[in-house]
Amino acid sequence: KGRNGFGEGDRDEENVIGGGRWTRMDEARKHDMNDAPSTRTTDETDVTHQLVDPDGNYRREGLETVVRGVGVAQRGLDYALVAIMGPQSSGKSTLLNALFGTSFREMNAMHGRKQTTRGVWVAKAPKCHERCTIVLDMEGSDGRERGEHDTYEKQTALFAMAVADVLIVNMWCHDIGRETGAGKPLLRTVMQVNFKLFHPTKTVLLFIIRDRSKTPKDKLEQVLREDMEKLWDSINKPEKHRDSQLQEFFDIKFVTLPNYEEKEEEFRAETTLLRRKFSDPEEPSSLVPHRANVPIDALPLSAEKIWETIVENKDLDLPAHQVMIATVRCDQIAYEQLLVLRDSNTWKDFVRKCEQALVEDFANEAAAHLEGCLTAYDEDSMYFDEDVRTTKKEELVVKFSELVVPPLESQLNFLLEGLLVRGAKSLEDFLSKGQGFAKAADACTTTCMKEFDAWAQACLSIGSRDVLCVPVRHAEKALKSAFEDMLAKRRSKGIQTVRKEISAKIADILSEPVLALLEEPTSSLWRSLSNKVTEASDEGCALLKAQLEGFALSEEELRGHCKDLRTLAEELVEGRVKEAAQHVVPRMRNAFNTSFMKDSRGLPRTWARREDIPSITKQAYLRAADTLALLCVQQLGPKDDSTLEAVEDAQSSIRRLAMSTAKDEDASSALLSKRAWPHALLTPAECVRAWSRFDADAQLAVSQAMATQEAHARAARASLPPWWALAAIAVLGMDEFMAVVKSPLLLLVVVGLVVIARIIHLRFGGFQPAIAAAAVALAGGRAPFQGEGTSAGSSRPKHD
């Protein structure tokens, strides 16, 4: 069986060992190649690859090519791995090629007996159709090329025992019973180190006895079994396996084959029968296990780690090795599935859709992506260690959850926006139905949070709760904060609306009474204003509490709002007072006129001769001064000592100014020299200017009153007839007098007229003053100041 392209002959190693004949060969197979390349081929499926080179370097790509290049990567655990060991030039490659149909390089007898297989070679068995079989051809032991340096042959033999499901021990029949020729020292060393490094599982140990003789097979088998038992007892086993039996770790089988050169047809026929035991694991005499220990796609990595362990002589047991291989491969599978998902168009469309609007069925769609990813993972990792698969599956769920976080955050943002809009609308609907704000806010918040919780729980069920709960918690916190802000703004708006309405109500309550009090200020002005402020603020506070009952305000908050209403009422009154203080002159005129133009009974003065104009003027000036003093200092609310002192100082200073004469400038100078009073409405300078404007008009009114009184005196003196006229009236009117005396009716009329004339004379000083007083009364009840308008009570004189 020659090799395509390598010029090697088809003589089996057995042919050379037996010194026998040549078989038929192709002329194209005559060339030898001592240093073979890492790959030898005959056709696309008949490929051999070097797995470990002669220097001990592991070539992972060789086994990967076998695993993936011939279409076996998806077989999982449904495969078998067969390795062979034995002396150099004992026909190992020839046996494998005949048994499995492989194309391992065989020795060319024309070039002498020398090393043919160097290192470890791997190939797929083309003739094993029912069961995928991977075959390892090992470098022979006891070769002259390596001499006494047997480390490599021990390493490769140990490697074969660690990775193979079936280990073929190729030996000649005439070596049975020998120590070194039968390879017992190598087997002893390999089995002992195998225990140390791998704690092996059960392996089929198939002894193929070549060139059988007349010795019965059962005798040969008996000798080999005894040798194996002795070998087993002689090795140092771990404490836990000290009492273990050979059968617990090795299933020993025996096969004999005829000489290849002498009985080639019989040799090939028996290898064909033997091949069936490697093809169907269901046969009773099958040599291969039902399941391999490592999935076939993880075999290159597993073999590499085993070789590294052997070379470095690290302590590593087989279960831990299987876990390690499962860990690496499951990691790779999970990563690959995640990449496939991330790069798929369906996932990209899903993410794009999540970034544009709220996806109502987000949780189910994301769960469907995860389910597809996990299903593919389960299919690819089904042959690995269950615990590792489960752990890595959980890690895959975590990685998927991390992948789904960005679209989840986008969805949470859209959800929050929608919930805020619906919450605000729901709140307004509740309020429009007359429900209290606190109850409406609680109902609206509860509804929205329930909707969020339901949506969030659906999202948390997608993957890892530990990963997904982070954005969900942030979104929940943001939603609560946004709801609190929205409710606080709406609450503040509602309270401000109520306060605005009540403030307008307080302004209406205070407007007319305050204006009336300020129109004609009296000594009780500030007390009356304080009472009005108290009444208005109390009424507003009661109304506020009633309207804000649904807001569930605390007592402290209500007290604060009531205090604000009190302050508002005080500010309104202070504003009116300040305005009145800026127009204090008309009010001083009103106070002066009230005292100067009317008597104590409220009747207009006629300025008869008995009227004491200087005294009346003094009282009127003091009345006007008191009005000015009332509006100088703000006295609303509690009065401290500084306020009381300021009021007293302002009143005394202004009274002194009122009592001073026109030429006395000391009073005005003293007032101007004073500092502004605490809580002052008018400064001392403003008081002096106001008094000056008032005094000009008041002096005119006093002058008019004095002129009127002088006119009355002149008229009284000019109204009596001369004495001769009185005598003539008495003489000439005697007859009329007697007629009146004699007539009771006329007498009563005359007496009445006399009484009326007496009263007019006593009251007005004559008929002309009486007529003038009557005219004044009809004109408005008082004599107006010169320069005043038609309305005596106007607050803005024309000259102001």
C-alpha positions in Angstrom: 0.0 0.0 0.0 1.9 2.9 -1.3 1.7 6.6 -0.6 0.6 9.1 -3.3 3.3 11.6 -4.1 5.9 10.4 -1.7 7.5 7.7 -3.8 7.4 5.1 -1.0 7.0 1.4 -1.6 4.1 -0.6 -0.4 6.1 -3.2 1.5 4.8 -3.7 5.0 7.0 -3.5 8.0 6.1 -7.2 8.6 7.4 -8.0 5.2 10.9 -6.7 6.2 10.7 -8.4 9.6 9.9 -11.7 8.1 12.5 -11.3 5.4 9.8 -12.4 2.9 8.5 -11.4 -0.5 7.4 -8.2 -2.2 3.7 -7.6 -2.9 2.5 -5.8 -6.0 3.3 -2.1 -6.1 2.9 0.8 -8.3 6.0 2.3 -9.9 4.9 5.7 -8.6 5.4 4.5 -5.1 9.1 3.6 -5.3 10.6 6.7 -3.7 11.4 6.9 -0.1 11.2 10.1 2.0 13.0 10.0 5.3 11.8 13.4 6.6 8.1 13.3 5.9 6.0 16.5 5.9 3.3 17.1 8.6 0.5 16.1 6.1 0.3 13.1 3.7 -2.7 12.5 1.5 -4.0 10.1 -1.1 -7.3 11.7 -1.7 -9.6 14.2 0.0 -10.8 11.8 2.7 -7.6 9.8 3.1 -5.5 12.3 5.0 -2.8 11.8 7.7 -1.5 14.7 9.9 1.3 14.9 12.3 -0.1 15.6 15.8 3.2 15.5 17.8 6.5 16.1 16.0 9.7 14.2 16.9 10.9 17.1 19.0 7.8 16.9 21.2 5.9 19.9 19.8 2.1 19.5 19.8 0.5 20.4 16.5 -3.1 21.2 17.3 -4.0 22.1 13.7 -3.4 18.6 12.6 -6.1 17.1 14.8 -8.4 20.1 14.1 -8.1 19.4 10.4 -9.1 15.8 10.9 -12.0 16.7 13.1 -13.4 19.5 11.0 -12.1 18.9 7.5 -13.8 15.5 7.0 -17.2 16.5 8.3 -17.2 15.0 11.8 -17.3 18.2 13.9 -21.0 17.7 14.8 -20.8 14.1 16.0 -20.5 15.0 19.6 -19.6 12.0 21.7 -20.4 9.5 18.9 -16.9 8.6 17.9 -14.0 6.4 19.1 -10.2 7.1 19.3 -7.9 4.2 18.7 -4.1 4.3 19.3 -1.4 1.8 18.9 1.9 1.2 20.6 4.7 -1.3 20.2 8.3 -1.8 19.2 9.8 0.0 16.2 9.4 -1.8 12.9 6.8 -4.2 14.3 4.3 -3.5 11.6 2.1 -1.0 13.5 1.4 1.3 10.5 0.8 -1.8 8.3 -1.7 -3.1 10.8 -3.6 0.2 11.1 -3.7 0.6 7.3 -5.1 -2.9 6.8 -7.5 -2.6 9.7 -8.9 0.9 9.2 -8.0 1.8 5.7 -5.7 4.6 6.7 -2.6 5.7 4.8 0.0 5.9 7.4 3.6 5.7 6.0 5.0 2.2 6.0 8.6 1.1 6.1 10.3 0.7 2.7 12.3 -2.6 3.0 14.5 -1.6 0.0 16.1 1.0 2.2 16.7 -1.2 5.2 15.2 -1.5 8.6 15.0 1.9 10.2 12.6 4.2 11.8 9.6 5.1 9.6 7.0 6.7 11.8 8.4 9.7 13.6 6.3 11.3 16.3 2.5 10.9 16.5 0.3 10.9 13.4 -3.5 11.1 13.2 -6.1 10.2 10.6 -9.7 9.3 10.3 -10.5 5.6 9.6 -12.1 5.6 6.1 -13.3 2.0 6.4 -15.3 2.5 9.6 -18.5 3.8 8.2 -20.9 2.9 11.0 -18.9 4.6 13.7 -16.5 7.6 13.3 -13.1 6.4 14.4 -9.9 8.5 14.9 -6.7 6.6 14.7 -3.3 7.5 16.2 -0.1 6.0 14.8 2.6 6.3 17.4 6.4 6.2 17.0 7.7 2.8 17.9 9.6 2.1 21.1 13.1 0.6 21.5 14.4 2.2 18.3 18.1 2.6 17.6 17.6 6.2 16.5 16.8 7.3 20.0 19.0 4.8 21.7 18.9 4.9 25.4 16.9 8.2 25.4 13.5 6.7 26.0 11.7 9.7 27.5 9.9 10.5 24.3 8.7 7.0 23.8 7.3 6.9 27.3 5.6 10.3 26.8 4.0 9.1 23.6 2.9 5.8 25.1 1.4 7.6 28.1 -0.3 10.0 25.7 -1.8 7.1 23.8 -3.1 5.5 27.0 -4.5 8.8 28.3 -6.4 9.8 25.2 -7.4 6.5 23.5 -10.6 4.6 24.1 -8.9 1.5 22.7 -5.1 1.1 23.1 -3.6 -1.6 20.7 -0.5 -3.3 22.0 1.2 -4.7 18.9 3.6 -7.5 19.7 5.1 -10.6 18.1 4.1 -14.0 19.3 7.7 -15.1 20.0 8.2 -12.1 22.4 5.5 -13.4 24.8 7.2 -14.5 28.0 10.0 -12.1 27.6 10.5 -9.0 29.8 11.9 -6.3 27.5 10.8 -7.8 24.2 7.1 -7.9 25.3 7.4 -4.2 26.4 6.5 -4.8 30.0 8.9 -2.2 31.4 7.3 0.4 29.2 3.8 -0.7 30.2 4.7 -0.7 33.9 6.1 2.9 33.6 3.2 4.2 31.6 0.5 2.6 33.8 2.2 4.0 37.0 2.6 7.5 35.6 -0.9 7.4 34.2 -2.2 6.8 37.7 -0.1 9.6 39.1 -1.2 12.2 36.5 -4.7 11.2 35.4 -6.5 8.8 37.7 -7.6 7.0 34.5 -11.0 5.7 33.6 -11.5 2.2 32.1 -9.6 1.7 28.8 -9.8 -1.2 26.4 -6.3 -2.8 26.2 -6.2 -4.9 23.0 -3.1 -7.2 22.6 -2.7 -8.1 19.0 -0.4 -11.0 18.7 1.4 -11.0 15.4 2.7 -14.1 13.5 0.9 -16.6 15.6 2.4 -20.0 16.1 1.2 -23.4 17.0 0.9 -22.3 20.6 -2.8 -22.2 21.5 -4.3 -18.8 21.9 -5.7 -19.5 25.4 -2.1 -20.4 26.5 -0.8 -17.2 25.1 -3.6 -15.3 26.7 -3.0 -17.0 30.1 0.7 -15.9 30.0 -0.2 -12.3 29.1 -2.8 -12.1 31.8 -0.5 -13.4 34.4 2.2 -10.9 33.3 -0.3 -8.1 33.5 -1.5 -9.1 36.9 2.1 -9.2 38.2 2.8 -5.9 36.5 -0.4 -4.4 38.1 0.7 -5.6 41.5 4.2 -4.2 41.1 3.2 -0.6 40.3 2.8 2.0 43.0 -0.8 2.9 43.1 -2.5 5.9 44.9 -3.8 5.1 48.4 -7.5 5.1 47.3 -6.7 2.6 44.5 -4.3 0.4 46.5 -6.8 -2.5 46.6 -8.2 -2.0 43.2 -8.2 -4.7 40.6 -6.7 -4.6 37.1 -10.2 -5.2 35.6 -11.5 -2.0 37.1 -9.3 0.1 34.9 -8.5 -2.1 31.9 -10.7 -4.3 29.7 -8.0 -6.7 28.3 -8.7 -8.3 25.0 -6.6 -10.6 22.8 -6.4 -11.1 19.1 -4.0 -13.2 17.1 -3.1 -12.6 13.5 -1.1 -14.7 11.0 2.1 -13.6 9.3 1.4 -10.8 6.9 4.0 -11.9 4.3 3.3 -15.5 4.3 -0.5 -15.4 4.7 -1.5 -12.0 3.4 -5.0 -13.0 2.3 -5.7 -14.6 5.6 -4.2 -11.6 7.4 -6.5 -9.2 5.5 -9.5 -11.4 6.0 -9.0 -11.5 9.7 -8.4 -7.7 10.0 -11.6 -7.2 8.1 -13.4 -9.3 10.7 -11.6 -7.4 13.5 -12.7 -4.1 11.9 -16.3 -4.9 12.6 -15.6 -4.8 16.3 -14.6 -1.2 15.9 -17.6 -0.2 13.8 -20.7 -1.2 15.8 -20.7 -0.6 19.5 -23.9 -2.5 19.9 -22.2 -5.8 19.0 -21.5 -8.0 22.1 -17.8 -8.3 21.2 -17.5 -4.6 20.3 -14.2 -3.0 21.3 -15.3 0.6 21.4 -17.4 2.4 24.0 -20.9 3.7 23.4 -19.8 7.3 24.2 -16.4 9.1 24.2 -15.3 11.1 27.2 -14.8 14.3 25.3 -16.9 15.8 22.5 -15.1 15.5 19.2 -14.9 19.2 18.6 -13.1 19.6 21.9 -10.7 16.8 21.2 -7.9 18.9 19.8 -7.8 21.1 22.9 -8.2 18.1 25.3 -5.3 16.2 23.6 -3.2 19.4 23.7 -3.7 19.8 27.5 -3.0 16.2 28.1 0.3 16.4 26.2 1.2 19.5 28.0 0.6 17.8 31.3 2.7 14.8 30.3 5.6 16.9 29.1 5.5 19.2 32.1 4.5 16.3 34.4 1.9 18.4 36.2 -0.6 16.7 38.6 -3.9 16.6 36.9 -6.7 14.1 37.2 -8.9 13.1 34.4 -12.2 14.5 35.8 -10.6 17.9 36.4 -9.2 17.7 32.8 -12.7 16.9 31.4 -14.1 19.8 33.4 -11.3 22.1 32.0 -12.0 21.0 28.5 -15.8 21.5 29.0 -15.1 24.9 30.5 -13.0 26.0 27.5 -15.4 24.7 24.9 -18.5 25.8 26.6 -17.0 29.3 26.9 -16.2 29.2 23.2 -19.7 27.9 22.2 -21.4 30.6 24.4 -19.2 33.3 22.9 -19.9 32.1 19.4 -23.7 32.0 20.0 -23.6 35.5 21.5 -21.7 36.8 18.4 -24.2 35.1 16.1 -27.1 36.7 17.9 -25.4 40.1 18.1 -24.6 40.1 14.4 -28.0 38.8 13.2 -30.4 41.1 11.4 -33.3 40.1 13.6 -31.4 41.3 16.7 -30.3 44.5 15.0 -33.9 45.2 13.9 -35.0 44.5 17.5 -32.5 46.9 18.9 -33.4 49.6 16.3 -37.1 49.2 17.1 -36.4 49.5 20.9 -34.5 52.8 20.3 -37.5 54.3 18.4 -40.5 53.7 20.5 -41.9 51.6 23.3 -42.2 47.9 22.3 -45.3 46.5 24.0 -44.1 42.9 23.7 -40.5 43.7 24.6 -40.0 41.0 27.2 -41.4 38.2 25.0 -39.3 39.3 22.0 -36.2 39.5 24.1 -37.0 36.1 25.7 -37.4 34.6 22.2 -33.9 35.8 21.3 -32.5 34.3 24.5 -34.4 31.1 23.9 -32.9 30.7 20.4 -29.4 31.4 21.8 -29.8 28.9 24.6 -31.2 26.3 22.3 -28.2 26.5 20.0 -25.9 26.5 23.0 -27.5 23.3 24.3 -27.2 21.6 21.0 -23.5 22.4 20.7 -22.6 21.6 24.3 -24.8 18.6 25.0 -21.9 16.2 25.3 -19.9 18.1 27.8 -19.9 17.9 31.6 -23.4 18.7 32.9 -22.3 21.0 35.7 -20.0 22.9 33.5 -22.7 23.2 30.8 -25.1 24.5 33.4 -22.6 27.0 34.8 -21.6 28.3 31.4 -25.3 28.4 30.4 -25.9 30.7 33.3 -22.9 32.8 32.3 -24.4 33.0 28.8 -27.6 34.2 30.3 -25.6 36.9 32.1 -23.8 37.9 28.9 -27.1 38.0 27.1 -28.5 40.2 29.8 -25.6 42.6 29.5 -26.3 42.6 25.7 -30.0 43.4 26.3 -29.3 46.2 28.8 -29.0 49.1 26.2 -32.3 48.3 24.5 -33.9 47.7 28.0 -32.7 51.2 29.1 -34.2 52.7 26.0 -37.5 51.0 26.7 -37.5 52.0 30.3 -37.0 55.7 29.2 -40.0 55.4 26.8 -42.0 53.7 29.6 -41.2 56.5 32.1 -42.2 59.2 29.6 -45.5 57.4 28.9 -46.2 56.8 32.6 -45.6 60.4 33.5 -48.0 61.6 30.8 -50.7 59.1 31.8 -50.1 59.9 35.4 -50.5 63.6 34.9 -53.7 63.1 32.9 -55.0 60.6 35.5 -54.3 63.1 38.2 -56.2 65.9 36.4 -59.2 63.5 35.9 -59.3 62.7 39.6 -59.1 66.3 40.5 -61.8 67.3 38.0 -64.2 64.8 39.7 -63.7 66.7 43.0 -61.4 64.2 44.7 -58.9 65.6 47.1 -55.3 66.1 45.8 -53.7 63.7 48.3 -56.1 60.8 47.4 -55.8 61.6 43.7 -52.0 61.6 43.9 -51.9 58.3 45.8 -54.3 56.6 43.4 -52.5 57.9 40.3 -49.0 56.9 41.8 -50.3 53.4 42.8 -51.7 52.8 39.3 -48.5 53.9 37.5 -46.2 52.0 39.8 -48.2 48.8 39.4 -47.9 49.2 35.6 -44.2 49.8 35.9 -43.7 46.8 38.3 -45.6 44.5 36.0 -43.5 45.6 33.1 -40.3 45.4 35.1 -41.0 41.9 36.4 -41.6 40.7 32.8 -38.2 42.2 31.8 -36.4 40.7 34.8 -37.6 37.3 33.7 -35.7 37.6 30.4 -32.3 36.8 31.8 -30.1 37.4 34.8 -32.0 39.4 37.5 -28.7 40.6 39.0 -27.8 42.3 35.7 -31.2 43.5 34.6 -32.3 44.7 38.0 -29.6 47.5 37.9 -31.3 49.5 35.0 -34.7 48.6 36.4 -33.8 49.9 39.8 -32.4 53.1 38.3 -35.6 53.5 36.2 -37.8 52.9 39.2 -35.9 55.5 41.2 -36.1 57.9 38.3 -39.8 57.3 38.0 -40.5 57.9 41.6 -38.4 61.0 41.6 -40.1 62.3 38.4 -43.5 61.5 40.0 -42.6 63.3 43.1 -41.5 66.3 41.2 -44.6 66.3 39.0 -46.9 65.9 42.1 -44.9 68.5 44.0 -45.3 71.0 41.1 -49.0 70.2 40.7 -49.5 70.4 44.4 -47.6 73.7 44.6 -49.7 74.9 41.6 -52.9 73.9 43.3 -51.9 75.6 46.6 -50.7 78.7 44.8 -54.0 78.9 43.0 -56.0 78.6 46.2 -53.7 81.2 47.9 -54.1 83.5 44.9 -57.9 83.3 45.2 -57.8 83.8 48.9 -55.3 86.7 48.5 -57.7 88.4 46.1 -60.5 87.8 48.7 -58.5 89.4 51.4 -57.7 92.3 49.2 -61.4 92.8 48.6 -62.2 92.5 52.3 -59.6 95.1 53.2 -60.0 97.6 50.3 -63.0 99.7 51.3 -62.6 99.6 55.1 -59.0 100.6 54.9 -59.7 103.4 52.4 -62.5 104.7 54.7 -60.2 104.7 57.7 -57.5 106.5 55.9 -59.9 109.1 54.4 -60.3 110.7 57.8 -57.7 109.3 60.2 -58.4 109.3 63.9 -56.3 108.5 66.9 -57.5 104.9 66.7 -56.4 104.5 63.1 -53.6 101.9 63.6 -55.6 99.9 66.1 -58.5 99.8 63.7 -56.2 98.8 60.8 -54.7 96.0 62.9 -58.2 94.7 63.7 -59.1 94.8 60.0 -55.9 92.9 59.2 -56.6 90.3 61.9 -60.2 89.9 60.7 -59.3 89.5 57.1 -56.4 87.1 57.7 -58.5 84.9 60.1 -61.3 84.8 57.5 -58.7 84.0 54.8 -57.0 81.3 56.9 -60.3 79.6 57.6 -61.2 79.6 53.9 -57.6 78.3 53.1 -57.9 75.4 55.5 -61.3 74.4 54.0 -60.0 74.6 50.4 -56.7 72.8 51.1 -58.3 70.0 53.1 -57.8 67.6 50.3 -54.0 68.3 50.1 -53.4 66.7 53.4 -51.2 69.5 54.7 -49.6 69.2 58.1 -50.4 71.6 60.9 -47.0 73.3 60.5 -47.6 73.8 56.7 -51.1 75.3 57.4 -49.6 77.6 60.1 -47.1 78.7 57.5 -49.7 79.5 54.9 -51.8 81.3 57.5 -48.8 83.3 58.5 -48.2 84.2 54.8 -51.8 85.4 54.5 -51.3 87.6 57.6 -48.2 89.0 56.1 -50.0 89.6 52.8 -52.8 91.4 54.6 -50.3 93.6 56.4 -48.5 94.3 53.2 -51.8 95.3 51.5 -52.6 97.7 54.4 -49.1 99.0 54.5 -49.3 99.8 50.8 -52.5 101.7 51.3 -51.0 103.5 54.3 -47.9 104.5 52.3 -50.0 105.7 49.5 -52.1 107.8 52.0 -48.9 109.1 53.5 -47.7 110.4 50.2 -51.0 112.3 49.9 -51.2 113.4 53.5 -52.0 117.1 52.8 -55.6 116.6 51.7 -56.2 114.5 54.8 -54.7 117.3 56.9 -57.1 119.8 55.2 -60.0 117.5 55.9 -59.0 117.2 59.6 -58.5 121.0 59.8 -61.9 121.7 58.1 -63.7 119.3 60.3 -62.5 121.1 63.4 -62.4 124.7 62.0 -65.6 124.9 59.9 -68.0 123.0 62.2 -68.9 123.5 65.8 -69.1 120.7 68.4 -72.7 119.9 67.2 -71.4 119.4 63.7 -73.2 122.5 62.4 -71.4 125.0 60.1 -69.8 128.0 61.8 -71.3 131.5 60.9 -68.4 133.3 62.4 -70.5 135.6 64.6 -68.9 138.1 66.8 -68.8 135.6 69.7 -66.8 133.0 67.8 -63.2 132.7 69.1 -61.3 132.3 65.8 -57.8 132.0 67.4 -58.8 129.3 69.7 -60.7 127.5 67.0 -57.7 127.8 64.7 -55.4 126.3 67.3 -57.6 123.3 67.8 -57.9 122.8 64.1 -54.1 123.1 63.6 -53.6 120.5 66.4 -56.1 118.2 64.7 -54.2 118.5 61.4 -50.9 117.9 63.2 -52.2 114.7 64.8 -53.3 113.5 61.3 -49.8 114.1 60.0 -48.2 112.4 63.0 -50.4 109.3 62.5 -49.1 108.9 59.0 -45.4 109.4 59.8 -44.6 106.1 61.4 -45.9 102.6 60.5 -47.6 101.2 63.6 -49.1 98.1 62.2 -48.5 94.9 64.2 -46.6 94.6 67.5 -44.9 97.8 68.6 -41.4 97.6 70.1 -39.8 100.4 72.2 -38.2 102.0 69.2 -41.5 102.3 67.4 -43.2 103.8 70.4 -40.4 106.3 70.8 -40.6 107.2 67.2 -44.4 107.8 67.3 -44.1 109.9 70.4 -41.2 111.9 69.0 -43.0 112.5 65.7 -46.2 113.6 67.4 -44.5 116.1 69.7 -42.3 117.5 67.0 -45.2 118.0 64.6 -47.4 119.5 67.4 -44.6 122.0 68.1 -44.5 122.8 64.4 -48.2 123.4 64.5 -48.0 125.8 67.5 -45.2 127.8 66.1 -45.8 131.2 64.4 -45.0 132.0 60.8 -41.8 133.8 61.8 -40.7 131.0 64.2 -38.4 128.8 62.2 -37.0 126.9 65.3 -39.7 124.2 65.2 -39.2 123.4 61.5 -35.4 123.5 61.9 -35.6 121.1 64.8 -37.8 118.7 62.8 -35.5 118.9 59.8 -32.5 118.1 61.9 -33.9 114.8 63.1 -33.0 111.4 61.6 -35.6 109.3 59.9 -37.7 107.5 62.5 -37.8 103.6 62.6 -40.5 102.2 60.4 -41.0 105.8 59.0 -43.6 106.4 56.3 -42.5 110.0 55.9 -39.1 111.5 56.7 -38.9 114.7 58.8 -38.1 116.7 55.7 -41.3 115.3 54.0 -43.3 116.3 57.1 -42.0 119.9 57.0 -42.9 120.2 53.3 -46.3 118.7 53.8 -47.0 121.1 56.7 -45.9 124.1 54.6 -48.3 123.2 51.8 -51.1 122.7 54.3 -50.3 125.9 56.3 -50.7 128.1 53.2 -54.2 126.9 52.6 -55.1 126.9 56.3 -54.0 130.5 56.7 -56.2 131.5 53.8 -59.2 129.7 55.5 -58.5 131.5 58.7 -58.3 134.9 56.9 -61.6 134.2 55.2 -63.2 133.4 58.6 -61.9 136.5 60.2 -63.1 138.6 57.3 -66.6 137.1 57.5 -66.7 137.8 61.2 -65.7 141.5 60.6 -68.4 141.8 57.9 -71.0 140.5 60.3 -70.0 143.1 62.9 -70.3 146.0 60.4 -73.7 144.8 59.2 -75.0 144.6 62.7 -74.0 148.1 63.4 -75.6 149.5 60.2 -79.0 147.7 60.6 -80.6 150.0 63.5 -83.0 153.1 62.4 -82.4 156.7 63.8 -84.3 157.8 67.0 -86.6 160.3 65.2 -87.7 157.5 63.0 -88.5 155.4 66.0 -90.6 158.3 67.5 -92.5 158.8 64.3 -93.2 155.1 64.1 -94.5 155.1 67.7 -96.8 158.2 67.1 -98.0 157.2 63.7 -98.4 153.5 64.4 -100.5 153.8 67.6 -103.7 152.9 65.8 -102.1 149.8 64.4 -100.7 148.9 67.8 -104.1 149.2 69.4 -105.7 147.1 66.6 -103.1 144.4 67.3 -103.6 144.5 71.0 -107.3 144.3 70.6 -107.1 141.4 68.1 -105.8 138.2 69.6 -104.8 136.7 66.2 -102.7 139.7 65.2 -101.2 139.8 68.7 -100.0 136.3 68.3 -98.5 137.0 64.9 -96.7 140.0 66.1 -95.4 138.2 69.2 -94.1 135.3 66.9 -92.4 137.7 64.6 -90.7 139.4 67.6 -89.5 136.1 69.0 -88.1 135.1 65.5 -86.4 138.4 65.1 -84.9 138.1 68.6 -83.6 134.7 67.9 -82.0 135.8 64.6 -80.5 138.7 66.3 -79.0 136.7 69.1 -77.8 133.9 66.8 -76.6 135.6 63.7 -76.3 139.2 64.8 -78.8 140.5 62.2 -80.7 139.4 59.1 -77.8 139.7 56.7 -75.6 137.3 58.6 -78.5 134.9 58.8 -79.1 135.0 55.1 -75.3 134.4 54.5 -75.3 131.4 56.9 -78.3 129.9 55.1 -76.6 130.3 51.8 -73.5 128.5 53.2 -75.6 125.7 54.5 -77.3 125.2 51.2 -73.9 125.3 49.4 -72.5 122.3 51.3 -72.3 122.9 55.0 -68.9 124.7 55.2 -67.0 127.6 53.7 -64.4 126.1 51.3 -60.7 127.0 51.3 -59.7 129.4 48.6 -58.3 127.3 45.7 -60.0 124.1 46.6 -62.0 122.2 44.1 -65.7 121.6 44.1 -65.4 118.5 46.3 -64.3 119.4 49.9 -63.2 115.9 50.6 -61.0 115.5 47.5 -57.6 114.0 48.3 -55.8 115.9 45.5 -56.1 119.7 45.6 -55.5 121.5 42.4 -52.4 123.3 43.6 -50.8 120.0 44.7 
